[in-house]
């Protein structure tokens, strides 16, 4: 079934993204752990703050802790940013040069037409729906913006379904397909029928 093939392709591609996310999580954990090894630098900054605090030891120690927290948060935010960029580049490069992602290739699907400009639009929408908006919600939560984070999380869920549900329609074109002017077609592999030819707007 074409819909099952589309779903299988998405799960394969998303699994690759999750593998990258796991690798970035491990890297970020080690970067944050390395802050402990960076104590001489932090201790020097803390000592200078203490010397210039005019006896405000509590204020100086709070500044030391805030500095450590800010660096840890920065590492996490950098990991989210790298995940977004890597996901976009994966989608764009695969569609531009091969006309299919790894997942689509394994189940015998192809995105047409596979031009760089159309691939960039499709990759951007797919990345936003699958990863980017969720990442923004997580960053807002880390920054302490709880209510805004919940609102962005709800937006992320809405965008995901807006992109995915149209695949169940007769044309089987996702939001990413419609905005990019592309369609997903079969390569003659498997039992599913090919999707209808692309209709540009």
N, C-alpha and C positions, 0 to 999 in steps of 0.2 A: 504493500500500500504506500502511495506517495507520502501521505501524512506521517506514517510510521518512519519512513526513510528520512524525512525532514527532522523529525524528533530525535532519531538516532544520531544523525549528523550533528545536531545541536549539542547533544549530551557528550559526544566525543570531543568537540571543540571546547565545550565548557570544562570538561575534565582536564584538558591541556592548560586552560587558564587557571584552574584550581591548583594544578601542579606548580605552576609558576608562582601563584599566591603563597603556597606552602613554602617554596624555596625562599621567597622574599621574607616570609615570616621568620624563618630560621636565621636568615642573614640579619634581619632587624634585631632579633633577640641577641645575637652575638655582638652587634654594634652597641646595644644598650648595656650588655654585660661588660663590654670593654670600657665603659665609663668608669668602672671601678678601677681598672688599670690606669685610668687617666687621672687618678686622684692627685698626683703632684700638681698638675695644672689647676685642677679645681681647688685644691687646698691653698695654692698660692693666691688664687682669686679670692677665696674665702678669707685668707689671712689679711689681704689688703683691705677687704671690706671691713674686717674686724678692727684693723688699725685706724681706719678712717671713720669708724662708727661713733666715736666720742662716747664710748661706754655702752652703746646700744647693742649689747651682745645678741639679744633675741632678734632684733631687726637684721643684724648681719647674718645670723644663722638662717633666717627665713630667706634672705636673698640667695644664700648658698643653695638651699633646697630648691628654690624656684628656678635657679640656673640649671640645676641637674634635671629637673622635670621638663623644662623647656627644650633641652637638647634631646631627651628621650622622645618627647612628642614630635619634634622635628624629624627624627629618624622614622617614626611610624608614618608621618605624613609623606615623607619622601618615598616610602615603600608603596603607599597607595598611588602616588603620582606615577611611579615607575610601572606599576601594574596596569594603569589606564593606558599609558603610552605604548607599552609592549603589546597589550591586547589590540589596540588600534593598528599598530604596525603589522601584527600577525594577520589580521583580517585584510588589511589593505594590500600587503605584499602577496598573499595567497590569491586574492581575487584579481589583482592586476596582472600577475605573471602566469598564473595557472588557471584562473577562472573558477577556482574552487578552493575551499579550505581543506584541511586534512580530513575532517569529519565528512564533508560532502564528497570528497574523492573516494573515501572508503565505501560509501553506500551508493556510488554511481550517480551523483548529482553535480550539476554545473550551473554557475551563475552567468547569465547572458544579458546584455553584452558585457564583456570584461575589459572595459576601458578604465584607465587610471582615475579619471575624474569621477566616473560613476562608482568605481570601487571605493574611492575616498569617502563619498557621501554614505554609501552603504556601510562601510566600516565604522564611520562615526556614529551612525544611528545604532548599529548593533552593539558597539562598545558602550554607548550611553545606556541602552536598555539592559545590557547584561551585567555591567560592572561599574561604570563611571558614577552614576547617580547614587548607587549604594555606597561607593567609596566616599563620596562627598558627605553623605549622611553619617558615616562612621567618623570622619574627620571632625564634623560639627559636634558629635557626641564627645569626642576626646577633648575638644576645646571648651566643653561645658555648656554648649548651646543645646540643651536637651529638647526643648519644644520645637526649635527649628530643625533639629535632627529628625524628630518624629515626622514632621511635615515632609521633609525631603525623602525620608524612607517611604512614606505613603506615595509620594510622587514616583519613586523608583518602581514600586510595585505596579502602579498604574501604567507607567511607560512600558514595563515588561509585557503586560497583557495587551496593550495597544499594538505592540510590535508582533506578538505571537499569535493572538487570536485570529487575525485576518488570514492566516495560513489555512484555517479550517473552512474558509469561504471557497466558492467554486473556482476563483482565479488562483487561489493558493499563493497569494503574494503578501508578504509581511509589510509592515510599515516601512521598514528599511528598503524593501524592493520598490514600493510605491514612490518614496522620496527620491530614490536613486534612479528610477526608471529601468529597473532590472527585473528579471524573473529567474526562478530556479527550474531548470529542466533536467530530464533524465539523460543518461548516457547510454541507454540500452542495457544497463546492468540491473538485474533484479526484475521483479514482476510489476512494479508500479508504472503507471502511465506517465508520460512526460507532462510537465505543466504547460499551460497555454503559452503561446509566444508573448513576449513582452509588449506592452502597450505604453508608449510614452505619452506624456501629457502636453 
